[in-house]
Amino acid sequence: MPELHSPQRRALLLENIHPGATQRLREHGLEVDTHPGSLGDGELIEALQDVSVLGIRSKTQLTREVIEAAPRLEVVGTFCIGTNQVELNACLDRGIPVFNAPYSNTRSVVELALGQIIILMRNVLEKSALLHRGRWYKSSGDAREIRGKRLGIVGYGNIGSQLSVLAEALGMEVVYFDVEEKLALGNARPVRTLHELLATSDAISVHVDGRPANRLLFGPREFEAMKDGVVFVNLSRGFVADLDALRDALDRGKVRSAALDVFPREPRRDGDPFESPLAGLDNVLLTPHIGGSTQEAQENIGGFVADKILAYLERGSTNLSVNFPNLQLPGLGRARGIVHRIVHTHANVPGILAQINQLVATRDINVVGQYLKTNERVGYVITDVAGDYDPAMVEALEAIPQTIRVRVLY
């Protein structure tokens, strides 16, 4: 396994990841190549042949085929919130942790959602469209303040809960629905069923995750259950809403207006054509998946994910990995008596730790620290040793049945 500062360790960052991430990785000795767009499977396989670190955003699809054809890949960073574009179990089978940025763009998404709600409630879209066509239409009959209106938030995670705080500060009444029990912030209150939220909310904002159960969460029945004249906002996942059903609800006036930032099929590169059954409607605000696309968010994401990647490469830490057993490890240093850190990833079966310790004991190696964490699929063992060790021990560790990967740090 090459050492961290070896020129053989390279990183590939796709999809215009913030340059701060490139700088941070280079400062720690990695060679970094960048590409402005995503790559298809064939291109990606070719590009990954000598790459140890891959950074992507939402458009690159990291399939099992690609992962299994990348012989040197050690760690993946998704410089966004979602990870449904990555075959997480395929990465786990290869001993590759995946890191994302679950919090770094929260504020940006929340601000866009709140801005869209205000624009829709004030009917700004249709008035702007009329002006562009040369018609002056100044009316208060179809414009409403958000103060005193009920906002229904579907999905009360990092983004949904922060939206509730800002919306309440502007005078909205907030209710939320989540499949898991969540602590309410401020005066927001949970409702027992999604139907209750739909039937009573003046505005609905969706912030669910990418789990399969959320596919087509909003179909004909859900739109029909909504309060007449509701405004609907989705900045979560493109597959959450049936767009044909939403189009029908808009045409009938059941849904007054809508804003969507995510779509079932999104173009891979800027400039590619885009189609949607909602295109061309004056009462629909379409944005090209820009919820987290602010300078502040991208800088935060770049730094956060790059630091997680470096912590794994340099210390073996997997804290906040979305697929790996989570371990927050101390730094290495001779002041603590550590000369080497040996990292062993294996299938989660009984007896592996005993075999590792047996190998260490028979070679008279002094262990100064050891850490173990497992999940349902893999085990992750870190052994800090003082003094030199027989390099043949690494080969012996690799020979243990069910071993996935062995790394020696420091």
Buried (B, 14 or more C-beta within 10 A) or exposed (E): BEEBEEEEBBBBBBBBBBBBBBEBBEEBBBBBEBBEBBBEBEEBBEBBEBBBBBBBBBBBBBBEBBBBBBEBBBBBBBBBBBBBBBBBEBBBBBBBBBBBBBBBBBBBBBBBBBEBBBBBBBBBBBBEBBEEEEEEEEEEEBEBEBEEBBBBBBBBBBBBBBBBEBBBEBEBBBBBBBBEEBEBBEEBEBBEEBBBBBBBBBBBBBBBBBEEEBEEBBEEEBBBBBBEEBBBBBBBBBBBBBBEBBBBBBEEEBBBBBBBBBBBEEBBEEEEEEEBBBEEBBBBBBBEBBBBBBEEBBBBBBBBBBBBBBBBBBBBBBBBBBBBBBBEBEEBEEEEEBBBBBBBBBBBEEEBBEBBBEBBEEEEBEEEBBBBBBBEBBBBBBBBBBEEBEEEBBEBBEEBEEBBBBBBBB
